[in-house]
Amino acid sequence: MKENLLAAIRGGLVVSCQAAAGLPLHGPTFMAAMARSVAPAGAVGIRANGVADVRAIRSVVTLPLIGLWKDGDTGVYITPTAGHARAVAEAGADVVAVDGTLRPRPDGRGFADTVAAVHELGRLVMADVATVDEGLAAEQAGADLVSTTLSGYTGGPVPTGPDLDLVAELAKRLAVPLVAEGRIASPEQARRALEAGAWSVVVGSAITAPQTITARFVDALAAR
Ligand SMILES: CC(=O)N[C@H](C=O)[C@@H](O)[C@H](O)[C@H](O)COP(=O)(O)O
């Protein structure tokens, strides 16, 4: 199963279908529609947040599904405990995305605990990291894939573009697949991420967040 899933997403585009609470598109109905919209266009996988969205998307698409549970928005908030991870797996995720940074977790336990819980359920773990050291540590702890998701989000100003240097370095040093994710805003950047060695590319806001896409156009017009 693991080999099949990894082969299915290799070289392709995973679309992150997420809308935070408070946004007009928040909720499983809209996110399932988003997943149904991108699947026939050639997406090789879907990434989704929350038990309700994961369950709804699982019921409408057969693509590999990467689930997570964002609990809060500071510190370790992406699937912060083994309990969160189990719930996401049981909702139908094939892969559970988990914060793989070396920061303290809300329950004081380690990343490896969550890896064990997910593996017990027969699912894979994607470690969301921000640095090379975190990626290497996550692999040692049993992560099946590593993603650059959190680069730029663990302190300091958020950069404008994707961290392709981190993509290249981790792709070179990891034995497990390295996924490029975070601020990939164009097809060219997605292609460059693959050229840097990424196994797959995850794109969210540039495809599924109309407020972000609209603001980019508006800013371009205002800058004339
Ligand atoms: C940092 C964090 O919490 N990232 C989240 C992880 O699931 C999502 O908010 C992002 O949209 C996703 O990573 C895709 O990235 P982008 O939307 O930049 O293509």
The ligand as a Tripos MOL2 file, in Angstrom:
@<TRIPOS>MOLECULE
LIG
   19    18     1     0     0
SMALL
NO_CHARGES

@<TRIPOS>ATOM
      1 C1          1.8370   26.9230    7.5420 C.3       1 LIG1
      2 C2          0.5310   26.1700    7.4790 C.2       1 LIG1
      3 O1         -0.2110   26.1650    8.4480 O.2       1 LIG1
      4 N1          0.2600   25.5500    6.3120 N.am      1 LIG1
      5 C3         -0.9790   24.8490    6.1320 C.3       1 LIG1
      6 C4         -0.8010   23.4290    6.0950 C.2       1 LIG1
      7 O2         -1.6020   22.5870    5.8480 O.2       1 LIG1
      8 C5         -1.8720   25.4450    5.0590 C.3       1 LIG1
      9 O3         -2.4180   26.6160    5.6210 O.3       1 LIG1
     10 C6         -1.2470   25.8110    3.6920 C.3       1 LIG1
     11 O4         -2.2540   26.3780    2.9080 O.3       1 LIG1
     12 C7         -0.6470   24.6390    2.9520 C.3       1 LIG1
     13 O5          0.5500   24.2620    3.5800 O.3       1 LIG1
     14 C8         -0.3210   24.9140    1.4860 C.3       1 LIG1
     15 O6          0.5050   26.0300    1.3800 O.3       1 LIG1
     16 P1          0.1310   27.2530    0.3960 P.3       1 LIG1
     17 O7         -1.2810   27.6690    0.7330 O.co2     1 LIG1
     18 O8          1.1410   28.3160    0.7090 O.co2     1 LIG1
     19 O9          0.2440   26.7350   -1.0090 O.co2     1 LIG1
@<TRIPOS>BOND
     1     1     2 1
     2     2     3 2
     3     2     4 1
     4     4     5 1
     5     5     6 1
     6     5     8 1
     7     6     7 2
     8     8     9 1
     9     8    10 1
    10    10    11 1
    11    10    12 1
    12    12    13 1
    13    12    14 1
    14    14    15 1
    15    15    16 1
    16    16    17 2
    17    16    18 1
    18    16    19 1
@<TRIPOS>SUBSTRUCTURE
     1 LIG1         1 GROUP 0 **** ****
